Amino acid sequence: LGVSLKFDILRNWYFENSEAKGEILSMLKIIEFKELKDSKVEEIRREVKTWNIGKEHKKSLNELIETAKKEREKEVSLEEEKKKFIEARMNGRMNGLFMFALFEM
């Protein structure tokens, strides 16, 4: 299921089961925040803050979101490093082939 659909289902569940505040954080964990753009994360955060889930659950939501952002940033950083490494290897090979071609002339 897409994130928007998951959140819509969760929102509907919450409004039908608003007394189950203790379960809302567990339900929010099904949302893969690290896969979302910051704008979508903030949209969800603003929405959830309007729910009456209590300070402790709001704090836990913020921690969940911050952890997801850090994981996403780490994955992006690793991916960038991987690309740089591959480019450097490819450039090194190309330089080696160029040098080999020069000596063959």
N, CA, C and O atoms as CSV, one atom per row, in Angstrom:
chain,resi,resn,atom,element,x,y,z
A,1,LEU,N,N,0.838,-1.192,0.000
A,1,LEU,CA,C,0.000,0.000,0.000
A,1,LEU,C,C,0.874,1.243,0.000
A,1,LEU,O,O,1.945,1.259,0.607
A,2,GLY,N,N,0.421,2.268,-0.673
A,2,GLY,CA,C,1.136,3.534,-0.677
A,2,GLY,C,C,1.027,4.223,0.671
A,2,GLY,O,O,0.109,3.959,1.448
A,3,VAL,N,N,1.966,5.098,0.933
A,3,VAL,CA,C,2.013,5.791,2.217
A,3,VAL,C,C,0.742,6.596,2.466
A,3,VAL,O,O,0.205,6.581,3.573
A,4,SER,N,N,0.263,7.295,1.447
A,4,SER,CA,C,-0.950,8.105,1.634
A,4,SER,C,C,-2.140,7.230,2.004
A,4,SER,O,O,-2.936,7.579,2.876
A,5,LEU,N,N,-2.249,6.104,1.338
A,5,LEU,CA,C,-3.349,5.191,1.643
A,5,LEU,C,C,-3.206,4.615,3.052
A,5,LEU,O,O,-4.187,4.515,3.789
A,6,LYS,N,N,-1.980,4.236,3.421
A,6,LYS,CA,C,-1.744,3.730,4.775
A,6,LYS,C,C,-2.156,4.773,5.810
A,6,LYS,O,O,-2.810,4.453,6.803
A,7,PHE,N,N,-1.767,6.021,5.567
A,7,PHE,CA,C,-2.091,7.067,6.518
A,7,PHE,C,C,-3.590,7.335,6.553
A,7,PHE,O,O,-4.146,7.570,7.625
A,8,ASP,N,N,-4.253,7.305,5.401
A,8,ASP,CA,C,-5.713,7.485,5.371
A,8,ASP,C,C,-6.410,6.396,6.172
A,8,ASP,O,O,-7.348,6.671,6.920
A,9,ILE,N,N,-5.951,5.171,6.017
A,9,ILE,CA,C,-6.517,4.054,6.782
A,9,ILE,C,C,-6.273,4.275,8.271
A,9,ILE,O,O,-7.172,4.079,9.089
A,10,LEU,N,N,-5.059,4.683,8.620
A,10,LEU,CA,C,-4.720,4.939,10.021
A,10,LEU,C,C,-5.569,6.063,10.596
A,10,LEU,O,O,-6.067,5.955,11.717
A,11,ARG,N,N,-5.737,7.129,9.846
A,11,ARG,CA,C,-6.559,8.255,10.297
A,11,ARG,C,C,-7.989,7.780,10.576
A,11,ARG,O,O,-8.563,8.083,11.622
A,12,ASN,N,N,-8.543,7.044,9.637
A,12,ASN,CA,C,-9.909,6.527,9.827
A,12,ASN,C,C,-9.986,5.605,11.033
A,12,ASN,O,O,-10.945,5.661,11.802
A,13,TRP,N,N,-8.973,4.754,11.200
A,13,TRP,CA,C,-8.940,3.857,12.350
A,13,TRP,C,C,-8.900,4.664,13.643
A,13,TRP,O,O,-9.620,4.363,14.596
A,14,TYR,N,N,-8.056,5.687,13.668
A,14,TYR,CA,C,-7.922,6.486,14.882
A,14,TYR,C,C,-9.253,7.155,15.253
A,14,TYR,O,O,-9.649,7.139,16.418
A,15,PHE,N,N,-9.935,7.733,14.279
A,15,PHE,CA,C,-11.187,8.417,14.590
A,15,PHE,C,C,-12.269,7.441,15.035
A,15,PHE,O,O,-13.188,7.835,15.752
A,16,GLU,N,N,-12.182,6.199,14.634
A,16,GLU,CA,C,-13.124,5.176,15.104
A,16,GLU,C,C,-12.701,4.600,16.449
A,16,GLU,O,O,-13.529,4.069,17.190
A,17,ASN,N,N,-11.406,4.706,16.766
A,17,ASN,CA,C,-10.849,4.086,17.984
A,17,ASN,C,C,-10.021,5.084,18.780
A,17,ASN,O,O,-8.948,4.740,19.276
A,18,SER,N,N,-10.497,6.292,18.906
A,18,SER,CA,C,-9.689,7.346,19.531
A,18,SER,C,C,-9.339,7.055,20.988
A,18,SER,O,O,-8.415,7.661,21.531
A,19,GLU,N,N,-10.061,6.140,21.626
A,19,GLU,CA,C,-9.718,5.790,23.005
A,19,GLU,C,C,-8.463,4.922,23.060
A,19,GLU,O,O,-7.884,4.749,24.132
A,20,ALA,N,N,-8.043,4.383,21.943
A,20,ALA,CA,C,-6.873,3.497,21.880
A,20,ALA,C,C,-5.606,4.305,21.621
A,20,ALA,O,O,-4.841,3.995,20.708
A,21,LYS,N,N,-5.387,5.336,22.422
A,21,LYS,CA,C,-4.234,6.220,22.220
A,21,LYS,C,C,-2.905,5.485,22.332
A,21,LYS,O,O,-1.941,5.826,21.647
A,22,GLY,N,N,-2.859,4.494,23.181
A,22,GLY,CA,C,-1.619,3.752,23.381
A,22,GLY,C,C,-1.174,2.982,22.153
A,22,GLY,O,O,0.009,2.676,22.002
A,23,GLU,N,N,-2.101,2.672,21.290
A,23,GLU,CA,C,-1.780,1.884,20.103
A,23,GLU,C,C,-1.406,2.747,18.902
A,23,GLU,O,O,-0.875,2.243,17.912
A,24,ILE,N,N,-1.678,4.027,18.987
A,24,ILE,CA,C,-1.475,4.879,17.812
A,24,ILE,C,C,-0.018,4.922,17.366
A,24,ILE,O,O,0.260,4.933,16.167
A,25,LEU,N,N,0.910,4.945,18.312
A,25,LEU,CA,C,2.319,4.994,17.925
A,25,LEU,C,C,2.726,3.711,17.191
A,25,LEU,O,O,3.458,3.757,16.203
A,26,SER,N,N,2.250,2.586,17.679
A,26,SER,CA,C,2.537,1.324,16.985
A,26,SER,C,C,1.989,1.357,15.570
A,26,SER,O,O,2.618,0.862,14.635
A,27,MET,N,N,0.817,1.943,15.425
A,27,MET,CA,C,0.208,2.042,14.105
A,27,MET,C,C,0.984,3.019,13.223
A,27,MET,O,O,1.132,2.789,12.023
A,28,LEU,N,N,1.475,4.096,13.810
A,28,LEU,CA,C,2.249,5.078,13.032
A,28,LEU,C,C,3.558,4.487,12.517
A,28,LEU,O,O,4.102,4.959,11.518
A,29,LYS,N,N,4.060,3.470,13.185
A,29,LYS,CA,C,5.314,2.843,12.763
A,29,LYS,C,C,5.186,2.125,11.425
A,29,LYS,O,O,6.195,1.810,10.794
A,30,ILE,N,N,3.958,1.865,10.985
A,30,ILE,CA,C,3.798,1.230,9.667
A,30,ILE,C,C,4.056,2.228,8.538
A,30,ILE,O,O,4.272,1.845,7.388
A,31,ILE,N,N,4.029,3.525,8.896
A,31,ILE,CA,C,4.337,4.557,7.909
A,31,ILE,C,C,5.856,4.599,7.769
A,31,ILE,O,O,6.560,4.809,8.756
A,32,GLU,N,N,6.356,4.406,6.582
A,32,GLU,CA,C,7.800,4.394,6.355
A,32,GLU,C,C,8.261,5.830,6.114
A,32,GLU,O,O,8.432,6.266,4.976
A,33,PHE,N,N,8.457,6.553,7.220
A,33,PHE,CA,C,8.800,7.973,7.146
A,33,PHE,C,C,10.081,8.235,6.368
A,33,PHE,O,O,10.199,9.262,5.698
A,34,LYS,N,N,11.044,7.316,6.448
A,34,LYS,CA,C,12.321,7.559,5.766
A,34,LYS,C,C,12.162,7.544,4.250
A,34,LYS,O,O,13.028,8.046,3.533
A,35,GLU,N,N,11.077,6.980,3.761
A,35,GLU,CA,C,10.825,6.923,2.329
A,35,GLU,C,C,10.109,8.172,1.808
A,35,GLU,O,O,9.932,8.328,0.599
A,36,LEU,N,N,9.698,9.062,2.722
A,36,LEU,CA,C,8.895,10.226,2.355
A,36,LEU,C,C,9.727,11.488,2.224
A,36,LEU,O,O,10.773,11.634,2.856
A,37,LYS,N,N,9.245,12.385,1.398
A,37,LYS,CA,C,9.834,13.719,1.324
A,37,LYS,C,C,9.488,14.457,2.605
A,37,LYS,O,O,8.478,14.173,3.248
A,38,ASP,N,N,10.340,15.412,2.969
A,38,ASP,CA,C,10.124,16.175,4.195
A,38,ASP,C,C,8.751,16.840,4.227
A,38,ASP,O,O,8.124,16.919,5.284
A,39,SER,N,N,8.283,17.315,3.079
A,39,SER,CA,C,6.982,17.995,3.042
A,39,SER,C,C,5.848,17.051,3.433
A,39,SER,O,O,4.920,17.456,4.134
A,40,LYS,N,N,5.914,15.805,2.987
A,40,LYS,CA,C,4.875,14.818,3.339
A,40,LYS,C,C,4.977,14.444,4.811
A,40,LYS,O,O,3.961,14.277,5.486
A,41,VAL,N,N,6.201,14.313,5.307
A,41,VAL,CA,C,6.396,13.998,6.730
A,41,VAL,C,C,5.791,15.102,7.586
A,41,VAL,O,O,5.095,14.822,8.562
A,42,GLU,N,N,6.051,16.347,7.228
A,42,GLU,CA,C,5.513,17.472,7.997
A,42,GLU,C,C,3.993,17.533,7.907
A,42,GLU,O,O,3.324,17.890,8.877
A,43,GLU,N,N,3.454,17.187,6.754
A,43,GLU,CA,C,1.997,17.146,6.600
A,43,GLU,C,C,1.388,16.128,7.562
A,43,GLU,O,O,0.383,16.410,8.215
A,44,ILE,N,N,1.997,14.947,7.647
A,44,ILE,CA,C,1.518,13.906,8.560
A,44,ILE,C,C,1.704,14.350,10.004
A,44,ILE,O,O,0.812,14.165,10.832
A,45,ARG,N,N,2.865,14.940,10.310
A,45,ARG,CA,C,3.118,15.392,11.679
A,45,ARG,C,C,2.067,16.425,12.114
A,45,ARG,O,O,1.527,16.343,13.217
A,46,ARG,N,N,1.784,17.397,11.234
A,46,ARG,CA,C,0.771,18.419,11.559
A,46,ARG,C,C,-0.596,17.787,11.798
A,46,ARG,O,O,-1.307,18.161,12.731
A,47,GLU,N,N,-0.950,16.845,10.964
A,47,GLU,CA,C,-2.241,16.162,11.109
A,47,GLU,C,C,-2.327,15.441,12.452
A,47,GLU,O,O,-3.305,15.583,13.186
A,48,VAL,N,N,-1.284,14.662,12.762
A,48,VAL,CA,C,-1.304,13.870,13.995
A,48,VAL,C,C,-1.312,14.778,15.227
A,48,VAL,O,O,-1.912,14.430,16.244
A,49,LYS,N,N,-0.660,15.926,15.146
A,49,LYS,CA,C,-0.662,16.852,16.284
A,49,LYS,C,C,-2.065,17.358,16.605
A,49,LYS,O,O,-2.329,17.785,17.729
A,50,THR,N,N,-2.959,17.314,15.633
A,50,THR,CA,C,-4.344,17.745,15.900
A,50,THR,C,C,-5.144,16.661,16.620
A,50,THR,O,O,-6.216,16.932,17.161
A,51,TRP,N,N,-4.628,15.450,16.625
A,51,TRP,CA,C,-5.301,14.366,17.318
A,51,TRP,C,C,-4.984,14.489,18.803
A,51,TRP,O,O,-3.928,15.003,19.173
A,52,ASN,N,N,-5.851,14.043,19.614
A,52,ASN,CA,C,-5.680,14.121,21.063
A,52,ASN,C,C,-4.973,12.844,21.548
A,52,ASN,O,O,-5.595,11.971,22.152
A,53,ILE,N,N,-3.667,12.753,21.272
A,53,ILE,CA,C,-2.943,11.527,21.632
A,53,ILE,C,C,-2.039,11.705,22.847
A,53,ILE,O,O,-1.449,10.735,23.322
A,54,GLY,N,N,-1.925,12.895,23.342
A,54,GLY,CA,C,-1.118,13.132,24.528
A,54,GLY,C,C,0.308,13.538,24.193
A,54,GLY,O,O,0.837,13.236,23.123
A,55,LYS,N,N,0.908,14.233,25.149
A,55,LYS,CA,C,2.263,14.761,24.948
A,55,LYS,C,C,3.295,13.660,24.737
A,55,LYS,O,O,4.173,13.779,23.882
A,56,GLU,N,N,3.187,12.597,25.512
A,56,GLU,CA,C,4.179,11.527,25.429
A,56,GLU,C,C,4.168,10.868,24.047
A,56,GLU,O,O,5.223,10.562,23.491
A,57,HIS,N,N,2.982,10.653,23.501
A,57,HIS,CA,C,2.891,10.039,22.173
A,57,HIS,C,C,3.347,11.007,21.084
A,57,HIS,O,O,3.932,10.591,20.084
A,58,LYS,N,N,3.079,12.290,21.280
A,58,LYS,CA,C,3.564,13.283,20.314
A,58,LYS,C,C,5.090,13.322,20.331
A,58,LYS,O,O,5.736,13.425,19.288
A,59,LYS,N,N,5.650,13.237,21.535
A,59,LYS,CA,C,7.112,13.216,21.666
A,59,LYS,C,C,7.683,11.964,20.979
A,59,LYS,O,O,8.695,12.037,20.282
A,60,SER,N,N,7.034,10.841,21.181
A,60,SER,CA,C,7.481,9.595,20.553
A,60,SER,C,C,7.371,9.675,19.033
A,60,SER,O,O,8.230,9.160,18.317
A,61,LEU,N,N,6.317,10.319,18.543
A,61,LEU,CA,C,6.169,10.511,17.104
A,61,LEU,C,C,7.326,11.342,16.563
A,61,LEU,O,O,7.907,11.003,15.532
A,62,ASN,N,N,7.659,12.418,17.248
A,62,ASN,CA,C,8.774,13.269,16.822
A,62,ASN,C,C,10.083,12.479,16.786
A,62,ASN,O,O,10.879,12.628,15.859
A,63,GLU,N,N,10.302,11.640,17.798
A,63,GLU,CA,C,11.508,10.815,17.836
A,63,GLU,C,C,11.519,9.815,16.682
A,63,GLU,O,O,12.556,9.581,16.062
A,64,LEU,N,N,10.361,9.233,16.402
A,64,LEU,CA,C,10.233,8.290,15.293
A,64,LEU,C,C,10.576,8.965,13.972
A,64,LEU,O,O,11.294,8.400,13.147
A,65,ILE,N,N,10.066,10.159,13.776
A,65,ILE,CA,C,10.316,10.909,12.546
A,65,ILE,C,C,11.782,11.312,12.434
A,65,ILE,O,O,12.379,11.188,11.365
A,66,GLU,N,N,12.363,11.792,13.525
A,66,GLU,CA,C,13.772,12.197,13.496
A,66,GLU,C,C,14.687,11.014,13.208
A,66,GLU,O,O,15.661,11.146,12.468
A,67,THR,N,N,14.379,9.870,13.786
A,67,THR,CA,C,15.163,8.663,13.521
A,67,THR,C,C,15.067,8.281,12.051
A,67,THR,O,O,16.068,7.924,11.430
A,68,ALA,N,N,13.869,8.356,11.502
A,68,ALA,CA,C,13.670,8.028,10.090
A,68,ALA,C,C,14.447,8.985,9.194
A,68,ALA,O,O,15.046,8.564,8.204
A,69,LYS,N,N,14.441,10.274,9.539
A,69,LYS,CA,C,15.190,11.258,8.742
A,69,LYS,C,C,16.681,10.949,8.775
A,69,LYS,O,O,17.355,11.025,7.748
A,70,LYS,N,N,17.198,10.600,9.951
A,70,LYS,CA,C,18.618,10.271,10.074
A,70,LYS,C,C,18.962,9.036,9.250
A,70,LYS,O,O,20.006,8.988,8.601
A,71,GLU,N,N,18.079,8.036,9.279
A,71,GLU,CA,C,18.310,6.831,8.487
A,71,GLU,C,C,18.323,7.166,6.998
A,71,GLU,O,O,19.175,6.678,6.255
A,72,ARG,N,N,17.374,8.002,6.564
A,72,ARG,CA,C,17.307,8.400,5.156
A,72,ARG,C,C,18.572,9.151,4.760
A,72,ARG,O,O,19.151,8.882,3.708
A,73,GLU,N,N,19.007,10.097,5.604
A,73,GLU,CA,C,20.218,10.863,5.311
A,73,GLU,C,C,21.439,9.949,5.235
A,73,GLU,O,O,22.313,10.147,4.391
A,74,LYS,N,N,21.498,8.963,6.102
A,74,LYS,CA,C,22.617,8.023,6.099
A,74,LYS,C,C,22.604,7.203,4.810
A,74,LYS,O,O,23.647,6.992,4.192
A,75,GLU,N,N,21.415,6.742,4.406
A,75,GLU,CA,C,21.312,5.974,3.169
A,75,GLU,C,C,21.690,6.814,1.956
A,75,GLU,O,O,22.381,6.333,1.057
A,76,VAL,N,N,21.244,8.060,1.926
A,76,VAL,CA,C,21.583,8.963,0.814
A,76,VAL,C,C,23.090,9.189,0.780
A,76,VAL,O,O,23.699,9.160,-0.290
A,77,SER,N,N,23.689,9.413,1.933
A,77,SER,CA,C,25.125,9.641,2.018
A,77,SER,C,C,25.899,8.413,1.529
A,77,SER,O,O,26.862,8.540,0.773
A,78,LEU,N,N,25.474,7.235,1.960
A,78,LEU,CA,C,26.140,6.007,1.513
A,78,LEU,C,C,26.001,5.826,0.004
A,78,LEU,O,O,26.945,5.406,-0.665
A,79,GLU,N,N,24.835,6.141,-0.523
A,79,GLU,CA,C,24.606,6.025,-1.965
A,79,GLU,C,C,25.499,7.002,-2.737
A,79,GLU,O,O,26.046,6.655,-3.784
A,80,GLU,N,N,25.643,8.224,-2.216
A,80,GLU,CA,C,26.521,9.205,-2.855
A,80,GLU,C,C,27.972,8.747,-2.828
A,80,GLU,O,O,28.694,8.891,-3.815
A,81,GLU,N,N,28.392,8.200,-1.705
A,81,GLU,CA,C,29.768,7.692,-1.603
A,81,GLU,C,C,29.991,6.543,-2.575
A,81,GLU,O,O,31.047,6.440,-3.198
A,82,LYS,N,N,28.993,5.686,-2.697
A,82,LYS,CA,C,29.084,4.562,-3.620
A,82,LYS,C,C,29.232,5.070,-5.062
A,82,LYS,O,O,30.050,4.556,-5.824
A,83,LYS,N,N,28.439,6.077,-5.428
A,83,LYS,CA,C,28.524,6.643,-6.778
A,83,LYS,C,C,29.897,7.252,-7.024
A,83,LYS,O,O,30.485,7.058,-8.088
A,84,LYS,N,N,30.415,7.997,-6.028
A,84,LYS,CA,C,31.733,8.613,-6.166
A,84,LYS,C,C,32.812,7.551,-6.348
A,84,LYS,O,O,33.721,7.710,-7.163
A,85,PHE,N,N,32.704,6.476,-5.587
A,85,PHE,CA,C,33.677,5.390,-5.684
A,85,PHE,C,C,33.648,4.763,-7.071
A,85,PHE,O,O,34.693,4.521,-7.675
A,86,ILE,N,N,32.445,4.501,-7.570
A,86,ILE,CA,C,32.302,3.893,-8.897
A,86,ILE,C,C,32.838,4.830,-9.972
A,86,ILE,O,O,33.536,4.394,-10.887
A,87,GLU,N,N,32.513,6.123,-9.863
A,87,GLU,CA,C,33.013,7.101,-10.836
A,87,GLU,C,C,34.541,7.167,-10.800
A,87,GLU,O,O,35.187,7.227,-11.846
A,88,ALA,N,N,35.108,7.156,-9.608
A,88,ALA,CA,C,36.566,7.208,-9.480
A,88,ALA,C,C,37.201,5.971,-10.108
A,88,ALA,O,O,38.228,6.072,-10.778
A,89,ARG,N,N,36.600,4.819,-9.895
A,89,ARG,CA,C,37.134,3.587,-10.493
A,89,ARG,C,C,37.028,3.631,-12.002
A,89,ARG,O,O,37.948,3.235,-12.717
A,90,MET,N,N,35.879,4.125,-12.482
A,90,MET,CA,C,35.687,4.210,-13.934
A,90,MET,C,C,36.666,5.215,-14.539
A,90,MET,O,O,37.238,4.958,-15.599
A,91,ASN,N,N,36.862,6.339,-13.887
A,91,ASN,CA,C,37.822,7.336,-14.373
A,91,ASN,C,C,39.233,6.773,-14.377
A,91,ASN,O,O,40.002,7.015,-15.308
A,92,GLY,N,N,39.568,6.032,-13.351
A,92,GLY,CA,C,40.886,5.406,-13.280
A,92,GLY,C,C,41.093,4.418,-14.412
A,92,GLY,O,O,42.173,4.362,-15.000
A,93,ARG,N,N,40.080,3.647,-14.717
A,93,ARG,CA,C,40.172,2.689,-15.819
A,93,ARG,C,C,40.289,3.410,-17.147
A,93,ARG,O,O,41.074,3.027,-18.014
A,94,MET,N,N,39.495,4.457,-17.293
A,94,MET,CA,C,39.551,5.204,-18.546
A,94,MET,C,C,40.927,5.846,-18.720
A,94,MET,O,O,41.480,5.854,-19.820
A,95,ASN,N,N,41.471,6.381,-17.635
A,95,ASN,CA,C,42.809,6.975,-17.713
A,95,ASN,C,C,43.840,5.910,-18.057
A,95,ASN,O,O,44.761,6.145,-18.839
A,96,GLY,N,N,43.670,4.744,-17.466
A,96,GLY,CA,C,44.592,3.643,-17.766
A,96,GLY,C,C,44.496,3.217,-19.218
A,96,GLY,O,O,45.518,2.967,-19.858
A,97,LEU,N,N,43.292,3.131,-19.744
A,97,LEU,CA,C,43.108,2.769,-21.146
A,97,LEU,C,C,43.687,3.837,-22.055
A,97,LEU,O,O,44.284,3.527,-23.086
A,98,PHE,N,N,43.510,5.111,-21.670
A,98,PHE,CA,C,44.052,6.212,-22.459
A,98,PHE,C,C,45.575,6.116,-22.501
A,98,PHE,O,O,46.190,6.259,-23.558
A,99,MET,N,N,46.174,5.873,-21.335
A,99,MET,CA,C,47.636,5.762,-21.271
A,99,MET,C,C,48.108,4.564,-22.093
A,99,MET,O,O,49.108,4.655,-22.806
A,100,PHE,N,N,47.397,3.448,-21.996
A,100,PHE,CA,C,47.746,2.254,-22.759
A,100,PHE,C,C,47.679,2.557,-24.246
A,100,PHE,O,O,48.566,2.157,-25.000
A,101,ALA,N,N,46.633,3.261,-24.680
A,101,ALA,CA,C,46.481,3.609,-26.095
A,101,ALA,C,C,47.621,4.527,-26.567
A,101,ALA,O,O,48.093,4.400,-27.697
A,102,LEU,N,N,48.053,5.441,-25.709
A,102,LEU,CA,C,49.153,6.335,-26.067
A,102,LEU,C,C,50.443,5.553,-26.297
A,102,LEU,O,O,51.182,5.826,-27.243
A,103,PHE,N,N,50.706,4.586,-25.431
A,103,PHE,CA,C,51.936,3.827,-25.555
A,103,PHE,C,C,51.907,2.854,-26.735
A,103,PHE,O,O,52.959,2.466,-27.244
A,104,GLU,N,N,50.736,2.468,-27.161
A,104,GLU,CA,C,50.603,1.564,-28.285
A,104,GLU,C,C,50.825,2.290,-29.611
A,104,GLU,O,O,51.104,1.648,-30.624
A,105,MET,N,N,50.706,3.614,-29.619
A,105,MET,CA,C,50.857,4.376,-30.877
A,105,MET,C,C,52.265,4.373,-31.263
A,105,MET,O,O,52.625,4.952,-32.288
